[in-house]
Amino acid sequence: MLSCKELVAHSSDYLDSQLNLRMRLAVRTHLAMCRNCRRFIRQMRLSQLVLRRLPQGQNAELDALAQRLAELRRQSS
């Protein structure tokens, strides 16, 4: 069975349907037994949904804002 750490490592591929059958079954088996990982996958799905619904033209603005916030955080440290 997969560990939680391994599930997290494969989570993006799982959500994008990029895993082979064996790995997909391993992920599903783990999710059936691990409440925390089920919660993590639900949060990842919600994040993907939110990102898909963002207006396309704002990506550059969001990247600039994220970069500025990172700079401010580095300066305050």
DODRENVO-499098 format. One record per residue: x, y, z of N, C-alpha, C in turn. Coordinates in pm, whole numbers, plus 50000, padded with zeros to 5 digits. Layout:
N
XYZXYZXYZ ...
This chain:
77
500834988250000500005000050000500885012550000 500395022849935501125035449930501155042150066 502225049250093502265057750212501595071050176 501305078850277500695092050252501645100750167 502925099750196503925107550122503925103549974 503825090749946503795086049807502495090549738 501385090249812500135094749753500235109449712 500785117649799500945131849767501815133449642 502875125549631503765126449516503045122949386 502055114149392501325109949272499985116949255 499645126049344498315131949345497985139749217 498915147349166498635155049044498385145848926 499205135648912498995125948804497665118648821 497305115548945496025108948971494865117948928 494905130548968493825139848936493755142848787 494875141948718494915144348574494735131448493 494405120548560494205107348496495425102948416 496605104848473497855101448406498525088848463 497865082148557498465070248619498055057548546 498935047648548498565034648491497595027748587 497015016948544495975010148621496475005748758 497655000148763498204995148890498345006448991 498895017848949499105028949040497765035449078 496855036148982495525041849010494805033549117 494915020249107494315011649208494995013349345 496295015149344497025017249469496565030249536 496385040749455495925053549508494515052049565 493635045749490492245044049536492185035649663 493005025349672493045017049793493475025449912 494505033449894494975042150002493875051950043 493225058049944492175067749974491005061350049 490735048750021489645041850090489945040250239 491225040350275491605037950414492115050250488 492375060950416493035072550479492185085150464 491565089150574490705100950573491485113750541 492695114850593493485126950569493835128550421 494165117650355494485118550213493235121150129 492095115750171490845119050101490585134050109 490805139650226490635154050244491625161750155 492865157050149493875163550065493465163349918 492985151949870492565150849730491365159949703 490425160549796489285169749779489755184149767 490725187949850491255201549845491975204149712 492705194249665493395195549536492385197249423 491305189349425490265190549321489635204349325 489355209349444488775222649458489735233249405 491005231849435492005241349385492055241249233 492025229349173492015228449027490795235348969 489645233149030488405239248983488485254448989 488995259749099489125274249114490085279749009 491205273148990492195277948893491645277648750 490855267548718490265266848584489275278148559 488665282948664487635293348650488195307548655 489475308948682490075322248682490065327848540 489795340648526489865346748392491275345548334 491365342848206492645340348141493575352348143 493065364348127493915376148115494615380248243 494235374648356494795379048483496015371148527 496435361248451497575353048492498835361348511 499125370448419500335378648431500245387648554 499065393048580498895401548697499065393548826 498525381548829498675373048948500115369048969 500835366048862502245362548874503055374248929 502755386248879503455398248926503155400649074 501905398949114501535400749254502245390449342 502275377949300502945367449377504435370549391 505045375449285506465378849290506705390549386 505835400449382505975412049470505805407849617 504835399249645504625394449782505835386549831 506415378349744507615370749781508775380149813 508915390749734509985400549759509775407449894 508545411349923508255417850049508535408550168 508205395750150508465386250258509955384450282 510725383850173512175382450187512765394650256 512265406550225512775418950285512465419550433 511315414250473510935414850614511615404350699 512265394550636512925383650712514295387650758 
